[in-house]
Amino acid sequence: MNMAVVGMIAGMALGFATYFGGFGAFLLVAALGTIGFVVGRFVDGDLEPGDFFRPRDRDDDRRR
């Protein structure tokens, strides 16, 4: 499934949540979708736990 279809499904889910549950449901669905996306990336091996906690290299910022 390509990313356009995934985006469309996510948008429809958020729209339904907002229409039927209000803004609180919108935020809940958005947060759970984000968590599911990150967990999916971990399972696929595209992300590692160190990616969130590794300090930035300060030399790269100075060169720009």
PDB file of N, CA, C, O and CB in Angstrom:
ATOM      1  N   MET A   1       0.847  -1.162   0.000  1.00  0.00           N
ATOM      2  CA  MET A   1       0.000   0.000   0.000  1.00  0.00           C
ATOM      3  C   MET A   1       0.903   1.239   0.000  1.00  0.00           C
ATOM      4  O   MET A   1       1.812   1.346   0.823  1.00  0.00           O
ATOM      5  CB  MET A   1      -0.969  -0.010   1.223  1.00  0.00           C
ATOM      6  N   ASN A   2       0.652   2.167  -0.918  1.00  0.00           N
ATOM      7  CA  ASN A   2       1.523   3.336  -0.980  1.00  0.00           C
ATOM      8  C   ASN A   2       1.120   4.386   0.052  1.00  0.00           C
ATOM      9  O   ASN A   2       0.058   4.294   0.667  1.00  0.00           O
ATOM     10  CB  ASN A   2       1.495   3.943  -2.382  1.00  0.00           C
ATOM     11  N   MET A   3       1.976   5.374   0.229  1.00  0.00           N
ATOM     12  CA  MET A   3       1.781   6.356   1.299  1.00  0.00           C
ATOM     13  C   MET A   3       0.564   7.248   1.067  1.00  0.00           C
ATOM     14  O   MET A   3      -0.007   7.755   2.033  1.00  0.00           O
ATOM     15  CB  MET A   3       3.017   7.216   1.436  1.00  0.00           C
ATOM     16  N   ALA A   4       0.155   7.454  -0.176  1.00  0.00           N
ATOM     17  CA  ALA A   4      -1.027   8.261  -0.449  1.00  0.00           C
ATOM     18  C   ALA A   4      -2.283   7.574   0.095  1.00  0.00           C
ATOM     19  O   ALA A   4      -3.154   8.232   0.665  1.00  0.00           O
ATOM     20  CB  ALA A   4      -1.166   8.517  -1.963  1.00  0.00           C
ATOM     21  N   VAL A   5      -2.373   6.282  -0.077  1.00  0.00           N
ATOM     22  CA  VAL A   5      -3.523   5.532   0.433  1.00  0.00           C
ATOM     23  C   VAL A   5      -3.508   5.507   1.958  1.00  0.00           C
ATOM     24  O   VAL A   5      -4.554   5.653   2.591  1.00  0.00           O
ATOM     25  CB  VAL A   5      -3.524   4.093  -0.124  1.00  0.00           C
ATOM     26  N   VAL A   6      -2.338   5.326   2.545  1.00  0.00           N
ATOM     27  CA  VAL A   6      -2.225   5.341   4.007  1.00  0.00           C
ATOM     28  C   VAL A   6      -2.625   6.701   4.546  1.00  0.00           C
ATOM     29  O   VAL A   6      -3.337   6.776   5.547  1.00  0.00           O
ATOM     30  CB  VAL A   6      -0.791   4.991   4.453  1.00  0.00           C
ATOM     31  N   GLY A   7      -2.187   7.775   3.910  1.00  0.00           N
ATOM     32  CA  GLY A   7      -2.562   9.124   4.322  1.00  0.00           C
ATOM     33  C   GLY A   7      -4.056   9.372   4.196  1.00  0.00           C
ATOM     34  O   GLY A   7      -4.657  10.019   5.054  1.00  0.00           O
ATOM     35  N   MET A   8      -4.655   8.859   3.128  1.00  0.00           N
ATOM     36  CA  MET A   8      -6.088   9.019   2.951  1.00  0.00           C
ATOM     37  C   MET A   8      -6.860   8.284   4.043  1.00  0.00           C
ATOM     38  O   MET A   8      -7.826   8.824   4.583  1.00  0.00           O
ATOM     39  CB  MET A   8      -6.511   8.515   1.574  1.00  0.00           C
ATOM     40  N   ILE A   9      -6.457   7.082   4.370  1.00  0.00           N
ATOM     41  CA  ILE A   9      -7.122   6.308   5.421  1.00  0.00           C
ATOM     42  C   ILE A   9      -6.961   6.996   6.770  1.00  0.00           C
ATOM     43  O   ILE A   9      -7.913   7.063   7.547  1.00  0.00           O
ATOM     44  CB  ILE A   9      -6.558   4.874   5.482  1.00  0.00           C
ATOM     45  N   ALA A  10      -5.775   7.506   7.055  1.00  0.00           N
ATOM     46  CA  ALA A  10      -5.551   8.216   8.314  1.00  0.00           C
ATOM     47  C   ALA A  10      -6.407   9.481   8.381  1.00  0.00           C
ATOM     48  O   ALA A  10      -6.989   9.780   9.424  1.00  0.00           O
ATOM     49  CB  ALA A  10      -4.060   8.572   8.474  1.00  0.00           C
ATOM     50  N   GLY A  11      -6.486  10.204   7.304  1.00  0.00           N
ATOM     51  CA  GLY A  11      -7.315  11.407   7.264  1.00  0.00           C
ATOM     52  C   GLY A  11      -8.789  11.099   7.454  1.00  0.00           C
ATOM     53  O   GLY A  11      -9.495  11.833   8.147  1.00  0.00           O
ATOM     54  N   MET A  12      -9.256  10.029   6.851  1.00  0.00           N
ATOM     55  CA  MET A  12     -10.653   9.634   7.031  1.00  0.00           C
ATOM     56  C   MET A  12     -10.932   9.226   8.464  1.00  0.00           C
ATOM     57  O   MET A  12     -11.981   9.567   9.011  1.00  0.00           O
ATOM     58  CB  MET A  12     -11.008   8.493   6.090  1.00  0.00           C
ATOM     59  N   ALA A  13      -9.999   8.492   9.087  1.00  0.00           N
ATOM     60  CA  ALA A  13     -10.171   8.089  10.484  1.00  0.00           C
ATOM     61  C   ALA A  13     -10.226   9.308  11.393  1.00  0.00           C
ATOM     62  O   ALA A  13     -11.056   9.372  12.301  1.00  0.00           O
ATOM     63  CB  ALA A  13      -9.033   7.155  10.922  1.00  0.00           C
ATOM     64  N   LEU A  14      -9.346  10.276  11.154  1.00  0.00           N
ATOM     65  CA  LEU A  14      -9.364  11.497  11.961  1.00  0.00           C
ATOM     66  C   LEU A  14     -10.641  12.297  11.727  1.00  0.00           C
ATOM     67  O   LEU A  14     -11.191  12.875  12.664  1.00  0.00           O
ATOM     68  CB  LEU A  14      -8.142  12.361  11.647  1.00  0.00           C
ATOM     69  N   GLY A  15     -11.108  12.334  10.499  1.00  0.00           N
ATOM     70  CA  GLY A  15     -12.355  13.041  10.200  1.00  0.00           C
ATOM     71  C   GLY A  15     -13.547  12.405  10.891  1.00  0.00           C
ATOM     72  O   GLY A  15     -14.368  13.109  11.479  1.00  0.00           O
ATOM     73  N   PHE A  16     -13.653  11.092  10.830  1.00  0.00           N
ATOM     74  CA  PHE A  16     -14.748  10.402  11.515  1.00  0.00           C
ATOM     75  C   PHE A  16     -14.674  10.599  13.027  1.00  0.00           C
ATOM     76  O   PHE A  16     -15.698  10.800  13.681  1.00  0.00           O
ATOM     77  CB  PHE A  16     -14.722   8.909  11.182  1.00  0.00           C
ATOM     78  N   ALA A  17     -13.476  10.544  13.573  1.00  0.00           N
ATOM     79  CA  ALA A  17     -13.313  10.733  15.015  1.00  0.00           C
ATOM     80  C   ALA A  17     -13.743  12.134  15.420  1.00  0.00           C
ATOM     81  O   ALA A  17     -14.386  12.307  16.455  1.00  0.00           O
ATOM     82  CB  ALA A  17     -11.856  10.483  15.434  1.00  0.00           C
ATOM     83  N   THR A  18     -13.402  13.122  14.632  1.00  0.00           N
ATOM     84  CA  THR A  18     -13.783  14.495  14.942  1.00  0.00           C
ATOM     85  C   THR A  18     -15.288  14.687  14.815  1.00  0.00           C
ATOM     86  O   THR A  18     -15.907  15.334  15.660  1.00  0.00           O
ATOM     87  CB  THR A  18     -13.050  15.470  14.026  1.00  0.00           C
ATOM     88  N   TYR A  19     -15.869  14.134  13.775  1.00  0.00           N
ATOM     89  CA  TYR A  19     -17.303  14.313  13.544  1.00  0.00           C
ATOM     90  C   TYR A  19     -18.139  13.638  14.638  1.00  0.00           C
ATOM     91  O   TYR A  19     -19.090  14.223  15.156  1.00  0.00           O
ATOM     92  CB  TYR A  19     -17.689  13.753  12.171  1.00  0.00           C
ATOM     93  N   PHE A  20     -17.776  12.423  14.974  1.00  0.00           N
ATOM     94  CA  PHE A  20     -18.600  11.674  15.920  1.00  0.00           C
ATOM     95  C   PHE A  20     -18.175  11.858  17.381  1.00  0.00           C
ATOM     96  O   PHE A  20     -18.997  11.686  18.281  1.00  0.00           O
ATOM     97  CB  PHE A  20     -18.557  10.212  15.570  1.00  0.00           C
ATOM     98  N   GLY A  21     -16.919  12.202  17.630  1.00  0.00           N
ATOM     99  CA  GLY A  21     -16.455  12.261  19.008  1.00  0.00           C
ATOM    100  C   GLY A  21     -15.981  13.621  19.473  1.00  0.00           C
ATOM    101  O   GLY A  21     -15.748  13.816  20.666  1.00  0.00           O
ATOM    102  N   GLY A  22     -15.831  14.566  18.562  1.00  0.00           N
ATOM    103  CA  GLY A  22     -15.352  15.881  18.938  1.00  0.00           C
ATOM    104  C   GLY A  22     -13.836  15.987  18.868  1.00  0.00           C
ATOM    105  O   GLY A  22     -13.138  15.085  18.405  1.00  0.00           O
ATOM    106  N   PHE A  23     -13.361  17.125  19.344  1.00  0.00           N
ATOM    107  CA  PHE A  23     -11.931  17.413  19.239  1.00  0.00           C
ATOM    108  C   PHE A  23     -11.088  16.491  20.114  1.00  0.00           C
ATOM    109  O   PHE A  23      -9.969  16.142  19.736  1.00  0.00           O
ATOM    110  CB  PHE A  23     -11.666  18.856  19.616  1.00  0.00           C
ATOM    111  N   GLY A  24     -11.600  16.093  21.269  1.00  0.00           N
ATOM    112  CA  GLY A  24     -10.873  15.169  22.138  1.00  0.00           C
ATOM    113  C   GLY A  24     -10.625  13.830  21.462  1.00  0.00           C
ATOM    114  O   GLY A  24      -9.546  13.253  21.592  1.00  0.00           O
ATOM    115  N   ALA A  25     -11.625  13.338  20.739  1.00  0.00           N
ATOM    116  CA  ALA A  25     -11.461  12.081  20.008  1.00  0.00           C
ATOM    117  C   ALA A  25     -10.455  12.250  18.872  1.00  0.00           C
ATOM    118  O   ALA A  25      -9.682  11.339  18.575  1.00  0.00           O
ATOM    119  CB  ALA A  25     -12.817  11.595  19.452  1.00  0.00           C
ATOM    120  N   PHE A  26     -10.471  13.426  18.241  1.00  0.00           N
ATOM    121  CA  PHE A  26      -9.494  13.722  17.194  1.00  0.00           C
ATOM    122  C   PHE A  26      -8.070  13.612  17.742  1.00  0.00           C
ATOM    123  O   PHE A  26      -7.211  12.973  17.134  1.00  0.00           O
ATOM    124  CB  PHE A  26      -9.736  15.131  16.611  1.00  0.00           C
ATOM    125  N   LEU A  27      -7.830  14.240  18.896  1.00  0.00           N
ATOM    126  CA  LEU A  27      -6.497  14.198  19.497  1.00  0.00           C
ATOM    127  C   LEU A  27      -6.104  12.784  19.901  1.00  0.00           C
ATOM    128  O   LEU A  27      -4.956  12.380  19.720  1.00  0.00           O
ATOM    129  CB  LEU A  27      -6.438  15.115  20.707  1.00  0.00           C
ATOM    130  N   LEU A  28      -7.060  12.028  20.451  1.00  0.00           N
ATOM    131  CA  LEU A  28      -6.777  10.651  20.848  1.00  0.00           C
ATOM    132  C   LEU A  28      -6.410   9.798  19.638  1.00  0.00           C
ATOM    133  O   LEU A  28      -5.437   9.045  19.688  1.00  0.00           O
ATOM    134  CB  LEU A  28      -7.984  10.046  21.572  1.00  0.00           C
ATOM    135  N   VAL A  29      -7.160   9.904  18.572  1.00  0.00           N
ATOM    136  CA  VAL A  29      -6.874   9.115  17.366  1.00  0.00           C
ATOM    137  C   VAL A  29      -5.539   9.534  16.755  1.00  0.00           C
ATOM    138  O   VAL A  29      -4.778   8.684  16.294  1.00  0.00           O
ATOM    139  CB  VAL A  29      -8.009   9.276  16.327  1.00  0.00           C
ATOM    140  N   ALA A  30      -5.250  10.829  16.749  1.00  0.00           N
ATOM    141  CA  ALA A  30      -3.977  11.299  16.204  1.00  0.00           C
ATOM    142  C   ALA A  30      -2.800  10.786  17.044  1.00  0.00           C
ATOM    143  O   ALA A  30      -1.786  10.360  16.490  1.00  0.00           O
ATOM    144  CB  ALA A  30      -3.958  12.841  16.144  1.00  0.00           C
ATOM    145  N   ALA A  31      -2.927  10.825  18.370  1.00  0.00           N
ATOM    146  CA  ALA A  31      -1.847  10.351  19.240  1.00  0.00           C
ATOM    147  C   ALA A  31      -1.640   8.853  19.092  1.00  0.00           C
ATOM    148  O   ALA A  31      -0.503   8.393  18.990  1.00  0.00           O
ATOM    149  CB  ALA A  31      -2.146  10.695  20.700  1.00  0.00           C
ATOM    150  N   LEU A  32      -2.716   8.091  19.078  1.00  0.00           N
ATOM    151  CA  LEU A  32      -2.589   6.643  18.930  1.00  0.00           C
ATOM    152  C   LEU A  32      -2.050   6.263  17.556  1.00  0.00           C
ATOM    153  O   LEU A  32      -1.302   5.294  17.428  1.00  0.00           O
ATOM    154  CB  LEU A  32      -3.935   5.971  19.163  1.00  0.00           C
ATOM    155  N   GLY A  33      -2.424   7.015  16.538  1.00  0.00           N
ATOM    156  CA  GLY A  33      -1.877   6.767  15.202  1.00  0.00           C
ATOM    157  C   GLY A  33      -0.389   7.032  15.138  1.00  0.00           C
ATOM    158  O   GLY A  33       0.349   6.293  14.486  1.00  0.00           O
ATOM    159  N   THR A  34       0.057   8.082  15.809  1.00  0.00           N
ATOM    160  CA  THR A  34       1.483   8.392  15.847  1.00  0.00           C
ATOM    161  C   THR A  34       2.259   7.318  16.589  1.00  0.00           C
ATOM    162  O   THR A  34       3.330   6.900  16.148  1.00  0.00           O
ATOM    163  CB  THR A  34       1.716   9.748  16.500  1.00  0.00           C
ATOM    164  N   ILE A  35       1.724   6.876  17.705  1.00  0.00           N
ATOM    165  CA  ILE A  35       2.373   5.798  18.464  1.00  0.00           C
ATOM    166  C   ILE A  35       2.435   4.522  17.631  1.00  0.00           C
ATOM    167  O   ILE A  35       3.463   3.846  17.604  1.00  0.00           O
ATOM    168  CB  ILE A  35       1.621   5.533  19.789  1.00  0.00           C
ATOM    169  N   GLY A  36       1.350   4.195  16.958  1.00  0.00           N
ATOM    170  CA  GLY A  36       1.328   3.009  16.098  1.00  0.00           C
ATOM    171  C   GLY A  36       2.327   3.102  14.959  1.00  0.00           C
ATOM    172  O   GLY A  36       2.955   2.109  14.594  1.00  0.00           O
ATOM    173  N   PHE A  37       2.475   4.298  14.397  1.00  0.00           N
ATOM    174  CA  PHE A  37       3.442   4.499  13.320  1.00  0.00           C
ATOM    175  C   PHE A  37       4.864   4.260  13.811  1.00  0.00           C
ATOM    176  O   PHE A  37       5.645   3.576  13.150  1.00  0.00           O
ATOM    177  CB  PHE A  37       3.315   5.912  12.744  1.00  0.00           C
ATOM    178  N   VAL A  38       5.202   4.825  14.972  1.00  0.00           N
ATOM    179  CA  VAL A  38       6.552   4.665  15.521  1.00  0.00           C
ATOM    180  C   VAL A  38       6.821   3.202  15.869  1.00  0.00           C
ATOM    181  O   VAL A  38       7.902   2.689  15.580  1.00  0.00           O
ATOM    182  CB  VAL A  38       6.737   5.553  16.771  1.00  0.00           C
ATOM    183  N   VAL A  39       5.854   2.529  16.484  1.00  0.00           N
ATOM    184  CA  VAL A  39       6.027   1.107  16.821  1.00  0.00           C
ATOM    185  C   VAL A  39       6.195   0.284  15.543  1.00  0.00           C
ATOM    186  O   VAL A  39       7.015  -0.633  15.500  1.00  0.00           O
ATOM    187  CB  VAL A  39       4.815   0.583  17.647  1.00  0.00           C
ATOM    188  N   GLY A  40       5.434   0.602  14.520  1.00  0.00           N
ATOM    189  CA  GLY A  40       5.572  -0.095  13.238  1.00  0.00           C
ATOM    190  C   GLY A  40       6.936   0.081  12.624  1.00  0.00           C
ATOM    191  O   GLY A  40       7.484  -0.856  12.043  1.00  0.00           O
ATOM    192  N   ARG A  41       7.503   1.290  12.747  1.00  0.00           N
ATOM    193  CA  ARG A  41       8.852   1.527  12.234  1.00  0.00           C
ATOM    194  C   ARG A  41       9.887   0.718  13.005  1.00  0.00           C
ATOM    195  O   ARG A  41      10.854   0.223  12.425  1.00  0.00           O
ATOM    196  CB  ARG A  41       9.194   3.015  12.306  1.00  0.00           C
ATOM    197  N   PHE A  42       9.678   0.583  14.336  1.00  0.00           N
ATOM    198  CA  PHE A  42      10.577  -0.254  15.142  1.00  0.00           C
ATOM    199  C   PHE A  42      10.493  -1.706  14.701  1.00  0.00           C
ATOM    200  O   PHE A  42      11.519  -2.370  14.555  1.00  0.00           O
ATOM    201  CB  PHE A  42      10.236  -0.137  16.639  1.00  0.00           C
ATOM    202  N   VAL A  43       9.287  -2.201  14.488  1.00  0.00           N
ATOM    203  CA  VAL A  43       9.093  -3.603  14.111  1.00  0.00           C
ATOM    204  C   VAL A  43       9.703  -3.886  12.740  1.00  0.00           C
ATOM    205  O   VAL A  43      10.285  -4.949  12.521  1.00  0.00           O
ATOM    206  CB  VAL A  43       7.595  -3.957  14.109  1.00  0.00           C
ATOM    207  N   ASP A  44       9.567  -2.935  11.820  1.00  0.00           N
ATOM    208  CA  ASP A  44      10.142  -3.113  10.488  1.00  0.00           C
ATOM    209  C   ASP A  44      11.657  -3.002  10.479  1.00  0.00           C
ATOM    210  O   ASP A  44      12.303  -3.416   9.517  1.00  0.00           O
ATOM    211  CB  ASP A  44       9.564  -2.102   9.543  1.00  0.00           C
ATOM    212  N   GLY A  45      12.225  -2.452  11.535  1.00  0.00           N
ATOM    213  CA  GLY A  45      13.667  -2.295  11.602  1.00  0.00           C
ATOM    214  C   GLY A  45      14.172  -0.992  11.011  1.00  0.00           C
ATOM    215  O   GLY A  45      15.380  -0.815  10.855  1.00  0.00           O
ATOM    216  N   ASP A  46      13.269  -0.073  10.678  1.00  0.00           N
ATOM    217  CA  ASP A  46      13.671   1.205  10.111  1.00  0.00           C
ATOM    218  C   ASP A  46      14.136   2.189  11.176  1.00  0.00           C
ATOM    219  O   ASP A  46      14.760   3.200  10.853  1.00  0.00           O
ATOM    220  CB  ASP A  46      12.530   1.803   9.329  1.00  0.00           C
ATOM    221  N   LEU A  47      13.843   1.910  12.427  1.00  0.00           N
ATOM    222  CA  LEU A  47      14.154   2.815  13.528  1.00  0.00           C
ATOM    223  C   LEU A  47      14.778   2.009  14.652  1.00  0.00           C
ATOM    224  O   LEU A  47      14.445   0.841  14.851  1.00  0.00           O
ATOM    225  CB  LEU A  47      12.882   3.569  14.020  1.00  0.00           C
ATOM    226  N   GLU A  48      15.679   2.636  15.378  1.00  0.00           N
ATOM    227  CA  GLU A  48      16.294   2.001  16.546  1.00  0.00           C
ATOM    228  C   GLU A  48      16.070   2.896  17.751  1.00  0.00           C
ATOM    229  O   GLU A  48      15.959   4.112  17.598  1.00  0.00           O
ATOM    230  CB  GLU A  48      17.819   1.742  16.319  1.00  0.00           C
ATOM    231  N   PRO A  49      16.000   2.324  18.947  1.00  0.00           N
ATOM    232  CA  PRO A  49      15.765   3.151  20.135  1.00  0.00           C
ATOM    233  C   PRO A  49      16.805   4.254  20.317  1.00  0.00           C
ATOM    234  O   PRO A  49      16.483   5.319  20.843  1.00  0.00           O
ATOM    235  CB  PRO A  49      15.746   2.279  21.364  1.00  0.00           C
ATOM    236  N   GLY A  50      18.020   4.023  19.899  1.00  0.00           N
ATOM    237  CA  GLY A  50      19.061   5.026  20.025  1.00  0.00           C
ATOM    238  C   GLY A  50      18.850   6.246  19.141  1.00  0.00           C
ATOM    239  O   GLY A  50      19.455   7.291  19.380  1.00  0.00           O
ATOM    240  N   ASP A  51      18.004   6.130  18.127  1.00  0.00           N
ATOM    241  CA  ASP A  51      17.744   7.260  17.239  1.00  0.00           C
ATOM    242  C   ASP A  51      17.090   8.425  17.975  1.00  0.00           C
ATOM    243  O   ASP A  51      17.244   9.578  17.571  1.00  0.00           O
ATOM    244  CB  ASP A  51      16.862   6.822  16.083  1.00  0.00           C
ATOM    245  N   PHE A  52      16.370   8.138  19.039  1.00  0.00           N
ATOM    246  CA  PHE A  52      15.701   9.201  19.788  1.00  0.00           C
ATOM    247  C   PHE A  52      16.605   9.813  20.851  1.00  0.00           C
ATOM    248  O   PHE A  52      16.404  10.965  21.236  1.00  0.00           O
ATOM    249  CB  PHE A  52      14.441   8.664  20.436  1.00  0.00           C
ATOM    250  N   PHE A  53      17.586   9.075  21.328  1.00  0.00           N
ATOM    251  CA  PHE A  53      18.370   9.498  22.471  1.00  0.00           C
ATOM    252  C   PHE A  53      19.820   9.824  22.143  1.00  0.00           C
ATOM    253  O   PHE A  53      20.572  10.230  23.029  1.00  0.00           O
ATOM    254  CB  PHE A  53      18.329   8.446  23.508  1.00  0.00           C
ATOM    255  N   ARG A  54      20.221   9.660  20.917  1.00  0.00           N
ATOM    256  CA  ARG A  54      21.592   9.927  20.519  1.00  0.00           C
ATOM    257  C   ARG A  54      21.802  11.439  20.421  1.00  0.00           C
ATOM    258  O   ARG A  54      21.001  12.124  19.785  1.00  0.00           O
ATOM    259  CB  ARG A  54      21.922   9.232  19.170  1.00  0.00           C
ATOM    260  N   PRO A  55      22.860  11.975  21.036  1.00  0.00           N
ATOM    261  CA  PRO A  55      23.077  13.424  20.957  1.00  0.00           C
ATOM    262  C   PRO A  55      23.488  13.838  19.551  1.00  0.00           C
ATOM    263  O   PRO A  55      24.100  13.066  18.813  1.00  0.00           O
ATOM    264  CB  PRO A  55      24.145  13.865  21.966  1.00  0.00           C
ATOM    265  N   ARG A  56      23.148  15.046  19.203  1.00  0.00           N
ATOM    266  CA  ARG A  56      23.520  15.571  17.896  1.00  0.00           C
ATOM    267  C   ARG A  56      25.007  15.878  17.861  1.00  0.00           C
ATOM    268  O   ARG A  56      25.630  16.147  18.888  1.00  0.00           O
ATOM    269  CB  ARG A  56      22.704  16.828  17.561  1.00  0.00           C
ATOM    270  N   ASP A  57      25.555  15.833  16.672  1.00  0.00           N
ATOM    271  CA  ASP A  57      26.947  16.195  16.480  1.00  0.00           C
ATOM    272  C   ASP A  57      27.010  17.708  16.299  1.00  0.00           C
ATOM    273  O   ASP A  57      26.497  18.237  15.313  1.00  0.00           O
ATOM    274  CB  ASP A  57      27.573  15.443  15.254  1.00  0.00           C
ATOM    275  N   ARG A  58      27.622  18.391  17.226  1.00  0.00           N
ATOM    276  CA  ARG A  58      27.653  19.860  17.203  1.00  0.00           C
ATOM    277  C   ARG A  58      28.496  20.394  16.051  1.00  0.00           C
ATOM    278  O   ARG A  58      28.264  21.518  15.605  1.00  0.00           O
ATOM    279  CB  ARG A  58      28.192  20.396  18.525  1.00  0.00           C
ATOM    280  N   ASP A  59      29.462  19.633  15.556  1.00  0.00           N
ATOM    281  CA  ASP A  59      30.313  20.107  14.468  1.00  0.00           C
ATOM    282  C   ASP A  59      29.514  20.318  13.188  1.00  0.00           C
ATOM    283  O   ASP A  59      29.821  21.226  12.415  1.00  0.00           O
ATOM    284  CB  ASP A  59      31.448  19.120  14.217  1.00  0.00           C
ATOM    285  N   ASP A  60      28.492  19.494  12.950  1.00  0.00           N
ATOM    286  CA  ASP A  60      27.669  19.648  11.752  1.00  0.00           C
ATOM    287  C   ASP A  60      26.923  20.963  11.776  1.00  0.00           C
ATOM    288  O   ASP A  60      26.748  21.577  10.724  1.00  0.00           O
ATOM    289  CB  ASP A  60      26.685  18.493  11.623  1.00  0.00           C
ATOM    290  N   ASP A  61      26.470  21.424  12.945  1.00  0.00           N
ATOM    291  CA  ASP A  61      25.734  22.681  13.036  1.00  0.00           C
ATOM    292  C   ASP A  61      26.649  23.875  12.781  1.00  0.00           C
ATOM    293  O   ASP A  61      26.205  24.879  12.223  1.00  0.00           O
ATOM    294  CB  ASP A  61      25.069  22.810  14.408  1.00  0.00           C
ATOM    295  N   ARG A  62      27.885  23.790  13.168  1.00  0.00           N
ATOM    296  CA  ARG A  62      28.814  24.907  13.000  1.00  0.00           C
ATOM    297  C   ARG A  62      29.269  25.069  11.547  1.00  0.00           C
ATOM    298  O   ARG A  62      29.600  26.176  11.123  1.00  0.00           O
ATOM    299  CB  ARG A  62      30.026  24.712  13.899  1.00  0.00           C
ATOM    300  N   ARG A  63      29.287  23.994  10.799  1.00  0.00           N
ATOM    301  CA  ARG A  63      29.760  24.060   9.417  1.00  0.00           C
ATOM    302  C   ARG A  63      28.779  24.749   8.484  1.00  0.00           C
ATOM    303  O   ARG A  63      29.174  25.244   7.428  1.00  0.00           O
ATOM    304  CB  ARG A  63      30.040  22.677   8.910  1.00  0.00           C
ATOM    305  N   ARG A  64      27.536  24.786   8.847  1.00  0.00           N
ATOM    306  CA  ARG A  64      26.513  25.345   7.948  1.00  0.00           C
ATOM    307  C   ARG A  64      26.427  26.804   8.048  1.00  0.00           C
ATOM    308  O   ARG A  64      25.617  27.424   7.359  1.00  0.00           O
ATOM    309  CB  ARG A  64      25.181  24.770   8.226  1.00  0.00           C
TER     310      ARG A  64
END
